[in-house]
């Protein structure tokens, strides 16, 4: 389980690490991250009971979530 003290704070600017998740994303989202991987954290999401996901907002206003290991400090 992810330790909450290691998660970025809401409002933090982070970067999506595309190399760690290309295999599970639709092409449109891959293109969006490729053009600008920097996002702002907007909240947290309980995933499968073993981890906490991080919800983020892209520059165009769209939101998505990622596992903590898929993002880096901005």
PQR file of N, CA, C, O and H, with PARSE charges and radii, in Angstrom:
ATOM      1  N   UNK A   1       0.843  -1.186   0.000 -0.4000 1.5000
ATOM      2  CA  UNK A   1       0.000   0.000   0.000 -0.0000 2.0000
ATOM      3  C   UNK A   1       0.879   1.236   0.000  0.5500 1.7000
ATOM      4  O   UNK A   1       1.892   1.278   0.697 -0.5500 1.4000
ATOM      5  N   UNK A   2       0.507   2.223  -0.761 -0.4000 1.5000
ATOM      6  CA  UNK A   2       1.282   3.465  -0.843 -0.0000 2.0000
ATOM      7  C   UNK A   2       1.195   4.210   0.476  0.5500 1.7000
ATOM      8  O   UNK A   2       0.126   4.311   1.077 -0.5500 1.4000
ATOM      9  H   UNK A   2      -0.316   2.189  -1.327  0.4000 1.0000
ATOM     10  N   UNK A   3       2.310   4.723   0.913 -0.4000 1.5000
ATOM     11  CA  UNK A   3       2.308   5.524   2.126 -0.0000 2.0000
ATOM     12  C   UNK A   3       1.899   6.939   1.771  0.5500 1.7000
ATOM     13  O   UNK A   3       2.478   7.553   0.875 -0.5500 1.4000
ATOM     14  H   UNK A   3       3.179   4.642   0.425  0.4000 1.0000
ATOM     15  N   UNK A   4       0.903   7.457   2.472 -0.4000 1.5000
ATOM     16  CA  UNK A   4       0.377   8.772   2.125 -0.0000 2.0000
ATOM     17  C   UNK A   4       1.415   9.869   2.280  0.5500 1.7000
ATOM     18  O   UNK A   4       1.321  10.887   1.594 -0.5500 1.4000
ATOM     19  H   UNK A   4       0.433   6.958   3.200  0.4000 1.0000
ATOM     20  N   UNK A   5       2.382   9.708   3.136 -0.4000 1.5000
ATOM     21  CA  UNK A   5       3.395  10.760   3.291 -0.0000 2.0000
ATOM     22  C   UNK A   5       4.295  10.855   2.064  0.5500 1.7000
ATOM     23  O   UNK A   5       4.993  11.854   1.888 -0.5500 1.4000
ATOM     24  H   UNK A   5       2.459   8.881   3.693  0.4000 1.0000
ATOM     25  N   UNK A   6       4.289   9.821   1.206 -0.4000 1.5000
ATOM     26  CA  UNK A   6       5.106   9.829  -0.003 -0.0000 2.0000
ATOM     27  C   UNK A   6       4.349  10.343  -1.222  0.5500 1.7000
ATOM     28  O   UNK A   6       4.944  10.547  -2.280 -0.5500 1.4000
ATOM     29  H   UNK A   6       3.723   9.010   1.349  0.4000 1.0000
ATOM     30  N   UNK A   7       3.053  10.552  -1.083 -0.4000 1.5000
ATOM     31  CA  UNK A   7       2.241  11.026  -2.198 -0.0000 2.0000
ATOM     32  C   UNK A   7       2.402  12.533  -2.352  0.5500 1.7000
ATOM     33  O   UNK A   7       2.573  13.239  -1.358 -0.5500 1.4000
ATOM     34  H   UNK A   7       2.570  10.386  -0.224  0.4000 1.0000
ATOM     35  N   UNK A   8       2.351  13.033  -3.581 -0.4000 1.5000
ATOM     36  CA  UNK A   8       2.433  14.484  -3.769 -0.0000 2.0000
ATOM     37  C   UNK A   8       1.188  15.158  -3.197  0.5500 1.7000
ATOM     38  O   UNK A   8       0.096  14.590  -3.222 -0.5500 1.4000
ATOM     39  H   UNK A   8       2.213  12.460  -4.388  0.4000 1.0000
ATOM     40  N   UNK A   9       1.361  16.348  -2.693 -0.4000 1.5000
ATOM     41  CA  UNK A   9       0.236  17.109  -2.138 -0.0000 2.0000
ATOM     42  C   UNK A   9      -0.684  17.568  -3.258  0.5500 1.7000
ATOM     43  O   UNK A   9      -0.251  17.788  -4.389 -0.5500 1.4000
ATOM     44  H   UNK A   9       2.248  16.809  -2.672  0.4000 1.0000
ATOM     45  N   UNK A  10      -1.954  17.709  -2.924 -0.4000 1.5000
ATOM     46  CA  UNK A  10      -2.921  18.224  -3.888 -0.0000 2.0000
ATOM     47  C   UNK A  10      -2.483  19.631  -4.281  0.5500 1.7000
ATOM     48  O   UNK A  10      -2.139  20.445  -3.424 -0.5500 1.4000
ATOM     49  H   UNK A  10      -2.306  17.530  -2.005  0.4000 1.0000
ATOM     50  N   UNK A  11      -2.497  19.906  -5.568 -0.4000 1.5000
ATOM     51  CA  UNK A  11      -2.038  21.191  -6.089 -0.0000 2.0000
ATOM     52  C   UNK A  11      -0.589  21.178  -6.549  0.5500 1.7000
ATOM     53  O   UNK A  11      -0.111  22.149  -7.136 -0.5500 1.4000
ATOM     54  H   UNK A  11      -2.776  19.244  -6.264  0.4000 1.0000
ATOM     55  N   UNK A  12       0.115  20.070  -6.282 -0.4000 1.5000
ATOM     56  CA  UNK A  12       1.511  19.957  -6.708 -0.0000 2.0000
ATOM     57  C   UNK A  12       1.602  19.783  -8.215  0.5500 1.7000
ATOM     58  O   UNK A  12       0.731  19.182  -8.844 -0.5500 1.4000
ATOM     59  H   UNK A  12      -0.274  19.282  -5.805  0.4000 1.0000
ATOM     60  N   UNK A  13       2.670  20.318  -8.773 -0.4000 1.5000
ATOM     61  CA  UNK A  13       2.942  20.106 -10.196 -0.0000 2.0000
ATOM     62  C   UNK A  13       3.835  18.888 -10.306  0.5500 1.7000
ATOM     63  O   UNK A  13       4.910  18.829  -9.708 -0.5500 1.4000
ATOM     64  H   UNK A  13       3.378  20.806  -8.262  0.4000 1.0000
ATOM     65  N   UNK A  14       3.372  17.909 -11.085 -0.4000 1.5000
ATOM     66  CA  UNK A  14       4.122  16.675 -11.280 -0.0000 2.0000
ATOM     67  C   UNK A  14       4.222  16.376 -12.767  0.5500 1.7000
ATOM     68  O   UNK A  14       3.625  17.062 -13.597 -0.5500 1.4000
ATOM     69  H   UNK A  14       2.499  17.957 -11.571  0.4000 1.0000
ATOM     70  N   UNK A  15       4.984  15.345 -13.085 -0.4000 1.5000
ATOM     71  CA  UNK A  15       5.208  14.966 -14.481 -0.0000 2.0000
ATOM     72  C   UNK A  15       4.852  13.489 -14.635  0.5500 1.7000
ATOM     73  O   UNK A  15       5.257  12.665 -13.815 -0.5500 1.4000
ATOM     74  H   UNK A  15       5.469  14.789 -12.410  0.4000 1.0000
ATOM     75  N   UNK A  16       4.107  13.158 -15.668 -0.4000 1.5000
ATOM     76  CA  UNK A  16       3.757  11.771 -15.959 -0.0000 2.0000
ATOM     77  C   UNK A  16       4.946  11.102 -16.648  0.5500 1.7000
ATOM     78  O   UNK A  16       5.478  11.629 -17.625 -0.5500 1.4000
ATOM     79  H   UNK A  16       3.778  13.828 -16.334  0.4000 1.0000
ATOM     80  N   UNK A  17       5.357   9.950 -16.142 -0.4000 1.5000
ATOM     81  CA  UNK A  17       6.456   9.194 -16.748 -0.0000 2.0000
ATOM     82  C   UNK A  17       5.863   8.216 -17.747  0.5500 1.7000
ATOM     83  O   UNK A  17       5.450   7.118 -17.373 -0.5500 1.4000
ATOM     84  H   UNK A  17       4.924   9.522 -15.349  0.4000 1.0000
ATOM     85  N   UNK A  18       5.819   8.596 -18.985 -0.4000 1.5000
ATOM     86  CA  UNK A  18       5.192   7.807 -20.044 -0.0000 2.0000
ATOM     87  C   UNK A  18       5.852   6.444 -20.235  0.5500 1.7000
ATOM     88  O   UNK A  18       5.188   5.492 -20.645 -0.5500 1.4000
ATOM     89  H   UNK A  18       6.155   9.487 -19.289  0.4000 1.0000
ATOM     90  N   UNK A  19       7.130   6.339 -19.950 -0.4000 1.5000
ATOM     91  CA  UNK A  19       7.844   5.068 -20.120 -0.0000 2.0000
ATOM     92  C   UNK A  19       7.314   3.975 -19.199  0.5500 1.7000
ATOM     93  O   UNK A  19       7.476   2.789 -19.489 -0.5500 1.4000
ATOM     94  H   UNK A  19       7.669   7.112 -19.617  0.4000 1.0000
ATOM     95  N   UNK A  20       6.686   4.359 -18.099 -0.4000 1.5000
ATOM     96  CA  UNK A  20       6.201   3.371 -17.138 -0.0000 2.0000
ATOM     97  C   UNK A  20       4.767   2.930 -17.391  0.5500 1.7000
ATOM     98  O   UNK A  20       4.266   2.064 -16.674 -0.5500 1.4000
ATOM     99  H   UNK A  20       6.554   5.322 -17.863  0.4000 1.0000
ATOM    100  N   UNK A  21       4.079   3.503 -18.402 -0.4000 1.5000
ATOM    101  CA  UNK A  21       2.681   3.131 -18.558 -0.0000 2.0000
ATOM    102  C   UNK A  21       2.152   3.111 -19.979  0.5500 1.7000
ATOM    103  O   UNK A  21       0.940   3.000 -20.167 -0.5500 1.4000
ATOM    104  H   UNK A  21       4.486   4.207 -18.984  0.4000 1.0000
ATOM    105  N   UNK A  22       2.980   3.211 -20.957 -0.4000 1.5000
ATOM    106  CA  UNK A  22       2.529   3.225 -22.355 -0.0000 2.0000
ATOM    107  C   UNK A  22       1.627   2.059 -22.719  0.5500 1.7000
ATOM    108  O   UNK A  22       0.712   2.219 -23.527 -0.5500 1.4000
ATOM    109  H   UNK A  22       3.964   3.301 -20.804  0.4000 1.0000
ATOM    110  N   UNK A  23       1.863   0.902 -22.145 -0.4000 1.5000
ATOM    111  CA  UNK A  23       1.135  -0.297 -22.539 -0.0000 2.0000
ATOM    112  C   UNK A  23      -0.332  -0.311 -22.121  0.5500 1.7000
ATOM    113  O   UNK A  23      -1.087  -1.145 -22.620 -0.5500 1.4000
ATOM    114  H   UNK A  23       2.606   0.773 -21.488  0.4000 1.0000
ATOM    115  N   UNK A  24      -0.759   0.562 -21.241 -0.4000 1.5000
ATOM    116  CA  UNK A  24      -2.139   0.508 -20.768 -0.0000 2.0000
ATOM    117  C   UNK A  24      -2.979   1.730 -21.120  0.5500 1.7000
ATOM    118  O   UNK A  24      -4.110   1.851 -20.650 -0.5500 1.4000
ATOM    119  H   UNK A  24      -0.145   1.240 -20.836  0.4000 1.0000
ATOM    120  N   UNK A  25      -2.451   2.632 -21.931 -0.4000 1.5000
ATOM    121  CA  UNK A  25      -3.166   3.870 -22.237 -0.0000 2.0000
ATOM    122  C   UNK A  25      -3.673   3.914 -23.673  0.5500 1.7000
ATOM    123  O   UNK A  25      -3.055   3.348 -24.574 -0.5500 1.4000
ATOM    124  H   UNK A  25      -1.532   2.533 -22.313  0.4000 1.0000
ATOM    125  N   UNK A  26      -4.805   4.591 -23.883 -0.4000 1.5000
ATOM    126  CA  UNK A  26      -5.270   4.799 -25.263 -0.0000 2.0000
ATOM    127  C   UNK A  26      -4.342   5.780 -25.985  0.5500 1.7000
ATOM    128  O   UNK A  26      -3.685   6.605 -25.351 -0.5500 1.4000
ATOM    129  H   UNK A  26      -5.308   5.051 -23.151  0.4000 1.0000
ATOM    130  N   UNK A  27      -4.298   5.684 -27.292 -0.4000 1.5000
ATOM    131  CA  UNK A  27      -3.396   6.509 -28.109 -0.0000 2.0000
ATOM    132  C   UNK A  27      -3.604   8.005 -27.862  0.5500 1.7000
ATOM    133  O   UNK A  27      -2.630   8.757 -27.825 -0.5500 1.4000
ATOM    134  H   UNK A  27      -4.832   5.014 -27.807  0.4000 1.0000
ATOM    135  N   UNK A  28      -4.841   8.447 -27.694 -0.4000 1.5000
ATOM    136  CA  UNK A  28      -5.121   9.869 -27.471 -0.0000 2.0000
ATOM    137  C   UNK A  28      -4.436  10.379 -26.200  0.5500 1.7000
ATOM    138  O   UNK A  28      -3.883  11.479 -26.185 -0.5500 1.4000
ATOM    139  H   UNK A  28      -5.632   7.836 -27.725  0.4000 1.0000
ATOM    140  N   UNK A  29      -4.477   9.578 -25.141 -0.4000 1.5000
ATOM    141  CA  UNK A  29      -3.846   9.981 -23.881 -0.0000 2.0000
ATOM    142  C   UNK A  29      -2.329   9.951 -23.995  0.5500 1.7000
ATOM    143  O   UNK A  29      -1.649  10.812 -23.436 -0.5500 1.4000
ATOM    144  H   UNK A  29      -4.926   8.684 -25.153  0.4000 1.0000
ATOM    145  N   UNK A  30      -1.795   8.977 -24.707 -0.4000 1.5000
ATOM    146  CA  UNK A  30      -0.344   8.927 -24.936 -0.0000 2.0000
ATOM    147  C   UNK A  30       0.112  10.177 -25.680  0.5500 1.7000
ATOM    148  O   UNK A  30       1.131  10.770 -25.325 -0.5500 1.4000
ATOM    149  H   UNK A  30      -2.347   8.278 -25.161  0.4000 1.0000
ATOM    150  N   UNK A  31      -0.632  10.584 -26.709 -0.4000 1.5000
ATOM    151  CA  UNK A  31      -0.294  11.792 -27.458 -0.0000 2.0000
ATOM    152  C   UNK A  31      -0.338  13.024 -26.561  0.5500 1.7000
ATOM    153  O   UNK A  31       0.529  13.894 -26.646 -0.5500 1.4000
ATOM    154  H   UNK A  31      -1.460  10.103 -26.997  0.4000 1.0000
ATOM    155  N   UNK A  32      -1.352  13.092 -25.702 -0.4000 1.5000
ATOM    156  CA  UNK A  32      -1.497  14.235 -24.804 -0.0000 2.0000
ATOM    157  C   UNK A  32      -0.318  14.324 -23.836  0.5500 1.7000
ATOM    158  O   UNK A  32       0.229  15.405 -23.620 -0.5500 1.4000
ATOM    159  H   UNK A  32      -2.056  12.385 -25.632  0.4000 1.0000
ATOM    160  N   UNK A  33       0.070  13.197 -23.259 -0.4000 1.5000
ATOM    161  CA  UNK A  33       1.198  13.181 -22.324 -0.0000 2.0000
ATOM    162  C   UNK A  33       2.497  13.469 -23.069  0.5500 1.7000
ATOM    163  O   UNK A  33       3.362  14.174 -22.550 -0.5500 1.4000
ATOM    164  H   UNK A  33      -0.374  12.318 -23.435  0.4000 1.0000
ATOM    165  N   UNK A  34       2.642  12.937 -24.271 -0.4000 1.5000
ATOM    166  CA  UNK A  34       3.856  13.174 -25.059 -0.0000 2.0000
ATOM    167  C   UNK A  34       4.045  14.657 -25.352  0.5500 1.7000
ATOM    168  O   UNK A  34       5.167  15.161 -25.320 -0.5500 1.4000
ATOM    169  H   UNK A  34       1.939  12.364 -24.693  0.4000 1.0000
ATOM    170  N   UNK A  35       2.952  15.351 -25.637 -0.4000 1.5000
ATOM    171  CA  UNK A  35       3.064  16.777 -25.965 -0.0000 2.0000
ATOM    172  C   UNK A  35       3.315  17.632 -24.725  0.5500 1.7000
ATOM    173  O   UNK A  35       3.971  18.669 -24.821 -0.5500 1.4000
ATOM    174  H   UNK A  35       2.040  14.941 -25.663  0.4000 1.0000
ATOM    175  N   UNK A  36       2.807  17.218 -23.563 -0.4000 1.5000
ATOM    176  CA  UNK A  36       3.048  17.962 -22.326 -0.0000 2.0000
ATOM    177  C   UNK A  36       2.791  17.044 -21.135  0.5500 1.7000
ATOM    178  O   UNK A  36       1.641  16.864 -20.737 -0.5500 1.4000
ATOM    179  H   UNK A  36       2.274  16.375 -23.485  0.4000 1.0000
ATOM    180  N   UNK A  37       3.856  16.453 -20.552 -0.4000 1.5000
ATOM    181  CA  UNK A  37       3.679  15.514 -19.450 -0.0000 2.0000
ATOM    182  C   UNK A  37       3.426  16.175 -18.092  0.5500 1.7000
ATOM    183  O   UNK A  37       3.195  15.476 -17.105 -0.5500 1.4000
ATOM    184  H   UNK A  37       4.790  16.599 -20.875  0.4000 1.0000
ATOM    185  N   UNK A  38       3.464  17.496 -18.026 -0.4000 1.5000
ATOM    186  CA  UNK A  38       3.300  18.191 -16.743 -0.0000 2.0000
ATOM    187  C   UNK A  38       1.813  18.381 -16.423  0.5500 1.7000
ATOM    188  O   UNK A  38       1.030  18.839 -17.255 -0.5500 1.4000
ATOM    189  H   UNK A  38       3.651  18.064 -18.827  0.4000 1.0000
ATOM    190  N   UNK A  39       1.454  18.014 -15.190 -0.4000 1.5000
ATOM    191  CA  UNK A  39       0.070  18.065 -14.737 -0.0000 2.0000
ATOM    192  C   UNK A  39       0.027  18.599 -13.305  0.5500 1.7000
ATOM    193  O   UNK A  39       1.068  18.787 -12.674 -0.5500 1.4000
ATOM    194  H   UNK A  39       2.091  17.642 -14.514  0.4000 1.0000
ATOM    195  N   UNK A  40      -1.182  18.842 -12.799 -0.4000 1.5000
ATOM    196  CA  UNK A  40      -1.377  19.297 -11.422 -0.0000 2.0000
ATOM    197  C   UNK A  40      -2.206  18.246 -10.691  0.5500 1.7000
ATOM    198  O   UNK A  40      -3.233  17.802 -11.206 -0.5500 1.4000
ATOM    199  H   UNK A  40      -2.027  18.690 -13.312  0.4000 1.0000
ATOM    200  N   UNK A  41      -1.774  17.843  -9.497 -0.4000 1.5000
ATOM    201  CA  UNK A  41      -2.534  16.859  -8.732 -0.0000 2.0000
ATOM    202  C   UNK A  41      -3.818  17.498  -8.203  0.5500 1.7000
ATOM    203  O   UNK A  41      -3.820  18.634  -7.730 -0.5500 1.4000
ATOM    204  H   UNK A  41      -0.941  18.203  -9.078  0.4000 1.0000
ATOM    205  N   UNK A  42      -4.915  16.730  -8.299 -0.4000 1.5000
ATOM    206  CA  UNK A  42      -6.206  17.251  -7.851 -0.0000 2.0000
ATOM    207  C   UNK A  42      -6.821  16.404  -6.742  0.5500 1.7000
ATOM    208  O   UNK A  42      -7.793  16.826  -6.116 -0.5500 1.4000
ATOM    209  H   UNK A  42      -4.913  15.807  -8.683  0.4000 1.0000
ATOM    210  N   UNK A  43      -6.275  15.229  -6.489 -0.4000 1.5000
ATOM    211  CA  UNK A  43      -6.841  14.381  -5.438 -0.0000 2.0000
ATOM    212  C   UNK A  43      -6.249  12.989  -5.464  0.5500 1.7000
ATOM    213  O   UNK A  43      -5.259  12.715  -6.142 -0.5500 1.4000
ATOM    214  H   UNK A  43      -5.485  14.886  -6.997  0.4000 1.0000
ATOM    215  N   UNK A  44      -6.896  12.110  -4.692 -0.4000 1.5000
ATOM    216  CA  UNK A  44      -6.438  10.729  -4.568 -0.0000 2.0000
ATOM    217  C   UNK A  44      -7.595   9.789  -4.879  0.5500 1.7000
ATOM    218  O   UNK A  44      -8.762  10.166  -4.770 -0.5500 1.4000
ATOM    219  H   UNK A  44      -7.700  12.333  -4.141  0.4000 1.0000
ATOM    220  N   UNK A  45      -7.263   8.573  -5.263 -0.4000 1.5000
ATOM    221  CA  UNK A  45      -8.280   7.586  -5.625 -0.0000 2.0000
ATOM    222  C   UNK A  45      -7.867   6.235  -5.067  0.5500 1.7000
ATOM    223  O   UNK A  45      -6.737   5.794  -5.277 -0.5500 1.4000
ATOM    224  H   UNK A  45      -6.315   8.266  -5.351  0.4000 1.0000
ATOM    225  N   UNK A  46      -8.773   5.576  -4.360 -0.4000 1.5000
ATOM    226  CA  UNK A  46      -8.496   4.225  -3.890 -0.0000 2.0000
ATOM    227  C   UNK A  46      -8.583   3.305  -5.099  0.5500 1.7000
ATOM    228  O   UNK A  46      -9.566   3.338  -5.839 -0.5500 1.4000
ATOM    229  H   UNK A  46      -9.691   5.935  -4.189  0.4000 1.0000
ATOM    230  N   UNK A  47      -7.569   2.494  -5.297 -0.4000 1.5000
ATOM    231  CA  UNK A  47      -7.558   1.634  -6.474 -0.0000 2.0000
ATOM    232  C   UNK A  47      -8.092   0.249  -6.107  0.5500 1.7000
ATOM    233  O   UNK A  47      -9.290   0.101  -5.865 -0.5500 1.4000
ATOM    234  H   UNK A  47      -6.770   2.467  -4.696  0.4000 1.0000
ATOM    235  N   UNK A  48      -7.251  -0.736  -6.063 -0.4000 1.5000
ATOM    236  CA  UNK A  48      -7.683  -2.112  -5.820 -0.0000 2.0000
ATOM    237  C   UNK A  48      -7.508  -2.541  -4.366  0.5500 1.7000
ATOM    238  O   UNK A  48      -7.537  -3.734  -4.064 -0.5500 1.4000
ATOM    239  H   UNK A  48      -6.278  -0.616  -6.260  0.4000 1.0000
ATOM    240  N   UNK A  49      -7.329  -1.595  -3.482 -0.4000 1.5000
ATOM    241  CA  UNK A  49      -7.136  -1.926  -2.081 -0.0000 2.0000
ATOM    242  C   UNK A  49      -5.681  -2.064  -1.695  0.5500 1.7000
ATOM    243  O   UNK A  49      -5.368  -2.166  -0.509 -0.5500 1.4000
ATOM    244  H   UNK A  49      -7.305  -0.626  -3.727  0.4000 1.0000
ATOM    245  N   UNK A  50      -4.777  -2.069  -2.672 -0.4000 1.5000
ATOM    246  CA  UNK A  50      -3.349  -2.181  -2.382 -0.0000 2.0000
ATOM    247  C   UNK A  50      -2.618  -0.872  -2.584  0.5500 1.7000
ATOM    248  O   UNK A  50      -1.478  -0.723  -2.146 -0.5500 1.4000
ATOM    249  H   UNK A  50      -5.031  -1.986  -3.635  0.4000 1.0000
ATOM    250  N   UNK A  51      -3.253   0.068  -3.236 -0.4000 1.5000
ATOM    251  CA  UNK A  51      -2.558   1.297  -3.590 -0.0000 2.0000
ATOM    252  C   UNK A  51      -3.525   2.476  -3.623  0.5500 1.7000
ATOM    253  O   UNK A  51      -4.744   2.309  -3.590 -0.5500 1.4000
ATOM    254  H   UNK A  51      -4.180  -0.053  -3.592  0.4000 1.0000
ATOM    255  N   UNK A  52      -2.960   3.639  -3.688 -0.4000 1.5000
ATOM    256  CA  UNK A  52      -3.735   4.866  -3.820 -0.0000 2.0000
ATOM    257  C   UNK A  52      -3.328   5.507  -5.133  0.5500 1.7000
ATOM    258  O   UNK A  52      -2.141   5.726  -5.376 -0.5500 1.4000
ATOM    259  H   UNK A  52      -1.970   3.774  -3.715  0.4000 1.0000
ATOM    260  N   UNK A  53      -4.298   5.810  -5.982 -0.4000 1.5000
ATOM    261  CA  UNK A  53      -4.022   6.490  -7.238 -0.0000 2.0000
ATOM    262  C   UNK A  53      -4.009   7.992  -7.020  0.5500 1.7000
ATOM    263  O   UNK A  53      -4.539   8.493  -6.029 -0.5500 1.4000
ATOM    264  H   UNK A  53      -5.262   5.633  -5.785  0.4000 1.0000
ATOM    265  N   UNK A  54      -3.412   8.687  -7.937 -0.4000 1.5000
ATOM    266  CA  UNK A  54      -3.329  10.146  -7.864 -0.0000 2.0000
ATOM    267  C   UNK A  54      -4.088  10.712  -9.054  0.5500 1.7000
ATOM    268  O   UNK A  54      -3.765  10.415 -10.204 -0.5500 1.4000
ATOM    269  H   UNK A  54      -2.981   8.280  -8.743  0.4000 1.0000
ATOM    270  N   UNK A  55      -5.100  11.529  -8.774 -0.4000 1.5000
ATOM    271  CA  UNK A  55      -5.832  12.165  -9.864 -0.0000 2.0000
ATOM    272  C   UNK A  55      -5.116  13.448 -10.242  0.5500 1.7000
ATOM    273  O   UNK A  55      -4.618  14.178  -9.385 -0.5500 1.4000
ATOM    274  H   UNK A  55      -5.363  11.771  -7.840  0.4000 1.0000
ATOM    275  N   UNK A  56      -5.073  13.706 -11.536 -0.4000 1.5000
ATOM    276  CA  UNK A  56      -4.348  14.875 -12.045 -0.0000 2.0000
ATOM    277  C   UNK A  56      -5.180  15.586 -13.098  0.5500 1.7000
ATOM    278  O   UNK A  56      -6.068  14.999 -13.717 -0.5500 1.4000
ATOM    279  H   UNK A  56      -5.477  13.113 -12.232  0.4000 1.0000
ATOM    280  N   UNK A  57      -4.871  16.871 -13.289 -0.4000 1.5000
ATOM    281  CA  UNK A  57      -5.528  17.669 -14.328 -0.0000 2.0000
ATOM    282  C   UNK A  57      -4.479  18.094 -15.339  0.5500 1.7000
ATOM    283  O   UNK A  57      -3.426  18.628 -14.991 -0.5500 1.4000
ATOM    284  H   UNK A  57      -4.150  17.348 -12.787  0.4000 1.0000
ATOM    285  N   UNK A  58      -4.794  17.841 -16.598 -0.4000 1.5000
ATOM    286  CA  UNK A  58      -3.926  18.262 -17.688 -0.0000 2.0000
ATOM    287  C   UNK A  58      -4.183  19.730 -17.997  0.5500 1.7000
ATOM    288  O   UNK A  58      -5.168  20.306 -17.537 -0.5500 1.4000
ATOM    289  H   UNK A  58      -5.649  17.407 -16.882  0.4000 1.0000
ATOM    290  N   UNK A  59      -3.304  20.323 -18.768 -0.4000 1.5000
ATOM    291  CA  UNK A  59      -3.406  21.734 -19.119 -0.0000 2.0000
ATOM    292  C   UNK A  59      -4.719  22.061 -19.839  0.5500 1.7000
ATOM    293  O   UNK A  59      -5.224  23.178 -19.724 -0.5500 1.4000
ATOM    294  H   UNK A  59      -2.503  19.855 -19.142  0.4000 1.0000
ATOM    295  N   UNK A  60      -5.271  21.099 -20.575 -0.4000 1.5000
ATOM    296  CA  UNK A  60      -6.530  21.330 -21.295 -0.0000 2.0000
ATOM    297  C   UNK A  60      -7.762  21.140 -20.401  0.5500 1.7000
ATOM    298  O   UNK A  60      -8.891  21.276 -20.873 -0.5500 1.4000
ATOM    299  H   UNK A  60      -4.861  20.192 -20.668  0.4000 1.0000
ATOM    300  N   UNK A  61      -7.557  20.830 -19.123 -0.4000 1.5000
ATOM    301  CA  UNK A  61      -8.653  20.690 -18.175 -0.0000 2.0000
ATOM    302  C   UNK A  61      -9.128  19.264 -17.952  0.5500 1.7000
ATOM    303  O   UNK A  61      -9.883  19.009 -17.013 -0.5500 1.4000
ATOM    304  H   UNK A  61      -6.640  20.719 -18.739  0.4000 1.0000
ATOM    305  N   UNK A  62      -8.708  18.339 -18.785 -0.4000 1.5000
ATOM    306  CA  UNK A  62      -9.107  16.940 -18.617 -0.0000 2.0000
ATOM    307  C   UNK A  62      -8.431  16.354 -17.391  0.5500 1.7000
ATOM    308  O   UNK A  62      -7.325  16.752 -17.027 -0.5500 1.4000
ATOM    309  H   UNK A  62      -8.095  18.546 -19.548  0.4000 1.0000
ATOM    310  N   UNK A  63      -9.111  15.398 -16.754 -0.4000 1.5000
ATOM    311  CA  UNK A  63      -8.543  14.731 -15.581 -0.0000 2.0000
ATOM    312  C   UNK A  63      -8.424  13.243 -15.830  0.5500 1.7000
ATOM    313  O   UNK A  63      -9.177  12.661 -16.611 -0.5500 1.4000
ATOM    314  H   UNK A  63     -10.009  15.075 -17.050  0.4000 1.0000
ATOM    315  N   UNK A  64      -7.456  12.633 -15.145 -0.4000 1.5000
ATOM    316  CA  UNK A  64      -7.226  11.201 -15.217 -0.0000 2.0000
ATOM    317  C   UNK A  64      -6.520  10.814 -13.929  0.5500 1.7000
ATOM    318  O   UNK A  64      -6.173  11.689 -13.136 -0.5500 1.4000
ATOM    319  H   UNK A  64      -6.844  13.105 -14.511  0.4000 1.0000
ATOM    320  N   UNK A  65      -6.300   9.533 -13.703 -0.4000 1.5000
ATOM    321  CA  UNK A  65      -5.551   9.121 -12.522 -0.0000 2.0000
ATOM    322  C   UNK A  65      -4.433   8.172 -12.920  0.5500 1.7000
ATOM    323  O   UNK A  65      -4.487   7.499 -13.949 -0.5500 1.4000
ATOM    324  H   UNK A  65      -6.581   8.822 -14.348  0.4000 1.0000
ATOM    325  N   UNK A  66      -3.408   8.144 -12.053 -0.4000 1.5000
ATOM    326  CA  UNK A  66      -2.227   7.315 -12.287 -0.0000 2.0000
ATOM    327  C   UNK A  66      -1.758   6.753 -10.960  0.5500 1.7000
ATOM    328  O   UNK A  66      -2.063   7.298  -9.899 -0.5500 1.4000
ATOM    329  H   UNK A  66      -3.365   8.690 -11.217  0.4000 1.0000
ATOM    330  N   UNK A  67      -1.013   5.654 -11.025 -0.4000 1.5000
ATOM    331  CA  UNK A  67      -0.378   5.114  -9.826 -0.0000 2.0000
ATOM    332  C   UNK A  67       0.805   6.004  -9.453  0.5500 1.7000
ATOM    333  O   UNK A  67       1.398   6.637 -10.327 -0.5500 1.4000
ATOM    334  H   UNK A  67      -0.766   5.211 -11.887  0.4000 1.0000
ATOM    335  N   UNK A  68       1.156   6.062  -8.164 -0.4000 1.5000
ATOM    336  CA  UNK A  68       2.276   6.928  -7.730 -0.0000 2.0000
ATOM    337  C   UNK A  68       3.588   6.663  -8.449  0.5500 1.7000
ATOM    338  O   UNK A  68       4.359   7.592  -8.687 -0.5500 1.4000
ATOM    339  H   UNK A  68       0.674   5.548  -7.454  0.4000 1.0000
ATOM    340  N   UNK A  69       3.853   5.412  -8.798 -0.4000 1.5000
ATOM    341  CA  UNK A  69       5.125   5.101  -9.469 -0.0000 2.0000
ATOM    342  C   UNK A  69       5.148   5.569 -10.919  0.5500 1.7000
ATOM    343  O   UNK A  69       6.194   5.510 -11.566 -0.5500 1.4000
ATOM    344  H   UNK A  69       3.227   4.657  -8.604  0.4000 1.0000
ATOM    345  N   UNK A  70       4.024   6.028 -11.436 -0.4000 1.5000
ATOM    346  CA  UNK A  70       3.957   6.500 -12.819 -0.0000 2.0000
ATOM    347  C   UNK A  70       4.153   8.015 -12.940  0.5500 1.7000
ATOM    348  O   UNK A  70       4.162   8.560 -14.044 -0.5500 1.4000
ATOM    349  H   UNK A  70       3.174   6.075 -10.911  0.4000 1.0000
ATOM    350  N   UNK A  71       4.307   8.678 -11.809 -0.4000 1.5000
ATOM    351  CA  UNK A  71       4.521  10.123 -11.841 -0.0000 2.0000
ATOM    352  C   UNK A  71       5.823  10.472 -11.135  0.5500 1.7000
ATOM    353  O   UNK A  71       6.340   9.699 -10.328 -0.5500 1.4000
ATOM    354  H   UNK A  71       4.299   8.236 -10.912  0.4000 1.0000
ATOM    355  N   UNK A  72       6.336  11.644 -11.454 -0.4000 1.5000
ATOM    356  CA  UNK A  72       7.571  12.154 -10.860 -0.0000 2.0000
ATOM    357  C   UNK A  72       7.325  13.578 -10.398  0.5500 1.7000
ATOM    358  O   UNK A  72       6.400  14.243 -10.864 -0.5500 1.4000
ATOM    359  H   UNK A  72       5.916  12.271 -12.109  0.4000 1.0000
ATOM    360  N   UNK A  73       8.147  14.032  -9.491 -0.4000 1.5000
ATOM    361  CA  UNK A  73       8.032  15.442  -9.084 -0.0000 2.0000
ATOM    362  C   UNK A  73       8.351  16.304 -10.278  0.5500 1.7000
ATOM    363  O   UNK A  73       9.269  16.022 -11.047 -0.5500 1.4000
ATOM    364  H   UNK A  73       8.898  13.492  -9.112  0.4000 1.0000
ATOM    365  N   UNK A  74       7.571  17.368 -10.421 -0.4000 1.5000
ATOM    366  CA  UNK A  74       7.577  18.210 -11.586 -0.0000 2.0000
ATOM    367  C   UNK A  74       8.714  19.021 -11.926  0.5500 1.7000
ATOM    368  O   UNK A  74       8.687  19.732 -12.931 -0.5500 1.4000
ATOM    369  H   UNK A  74       6.825  17.597  -9.796  0.4000 1.0000
TER
END
